Amino acid sequence: MNIRSIFLCGLVFVSVVVSARDSRFTRHGAGPLYWMAYEQCFVTNSPLAEDRYQKSVDWVAKNFLSYGYDMVCTDGWIERAQTVNENGYITKYNDAWSHDFAYWIDYNKKKGLKTGIYYDPLWMSRKAYENNLPVKGSTKTTRDIKGNVNFNDYLYWVDTDKEGAEQWIKGYVRYFIDLGFSFLRIDFLNYYEDAYGTERYVKALRWIKEEAGDEIFISLVMPNCFDHAANEIPYGDLFRISEDVFGGGWDFISNRRRGIQQDRWAQWGNAFDGFVGFSDVAARGQIMMDGDFIRLNTCESDTERQFWVSLMAITGSPIAIADQYDSANGCERFYQNEEILALNKMGFSARPMSGNPSEIASSKWVGQLPNGEWIVGLFNREEEASNMSINFLRDLGIKEGKVSNIRDLWTHSDLGAFEGAYKVNIPAHGCRILRITSSCKRYQAEVAALRGSVKVQK
């Protein structure tokens, strides 16, 4: 167990990291900045067309690459990917596509972008089963390792209790790595655990982790998260904390099943509740929280758009654009706030002042940068304007209760020095993201020492 402590202005922060995957990705502390092909698939309930994928890649490279969004990823609606190689692994996103994975990885690389893939190594395509192909590294064939419960008519599950299953799962992960994928988004994990049991589920996660190492980012999607994600923490870089974005908007951000938790996927209905409920799980060097994708075009106001992007940034979640080149409608600028994006690039994540989403204190998020400055997020989830505040002594532990400057990261303005507390009236569905510098002399001396000794982990 690794314990790190920081003492600043009399306030003690102790971060305890339990047994976890501890990859180069989790050591960074925040998820990737990328574009995800979800929106069109969801809206049309069909796979993404190849020409639309290309237009999206070009749009991302032109508008977002310079801001740090350096990856694109396919999403689901993958059933019709039935073109397989000699080992039964799919070779392209959809049979109707002209080009295979290798082509698009190379295309994206020339644009300066990494490539992610949505797929579950526990899946076996119907074509791979019908062809009864050899399982690489094993004496078994695909029909030998199929489970007795199918995912659907086109995708089958592999039973991890069967000989050859380990070679199949590890072989699929290795196949994706060798192709050049940087990110593996593994979906419908609750379906597998519900059908085959926790022991076989955990076995699969362990095999995936063992093969992935530091070579590919592992994203765990739709996990039951039993025992407060005890089965996911040791194996994933990222895990989903609430329902899918679906139609987006304020319903997904804050309102869906608000305050109601269930004992399995999805434990929380909206992203804000999910972040609060699992906020004690994530830490640098440990699994990170995933708030799913962002569809800013579904918001009713710019205030909501700022709230959504801010929530993802301050929690250490990926900031995953799901708007498209023909649906963003001017929303690009909200993804391009470099002061907000700097938090992600530094691997920053904050914590709410309450882990209970029904308490108002859960709408106040606090964290520290390596140089000792504070990042504070004040989020108004309510339907009317609300007065909110941050107390420098009580909330931040700054003994003299004075700060030399507060900077608003959305207005890009320095608000000056304050004493005691900062108070502000925030509109409904609005937020304030603040960067606070203390004027405490002892604090400033310790911050100066930290600047020389603490470095952001890359």
Protein Blocks (a to p, Z undefined) as FASTA:
>chain_A
ZZddddeehiacdddddddfkpaklmnopacddddfklmmmmnopacdfklmmmmmmmmm
mmmmmnopacdcddehklmmmbccfkopafbfbfkbmbdfklmmmmmmmnopacdddddf
kbccfklmmnopacehiabdfklmpcfbdfblmbccddfkbghjlmmmmmmmmmmmmnop
abdcdehklmmmmmnojklmmmmmmmmmmmnmmmbccddehifkighhllmmmmmmbdcf
bdcfklnpjklmmmgoghiacfbdcfbfbfklmmmmmmmmgcghiacddebjadfklpcb
fklmmmmmmmmmmnopacddfbdfklnnoplmmmmmmklmmmmmnopacddfbfbfkbmk
lmpccdddfkopacdddddfbfbdcdddddfklmnopanopafbdcdfklopaebjcehi
acddddehiacddddddfbfklmmmmmmmmmmpccdZZ
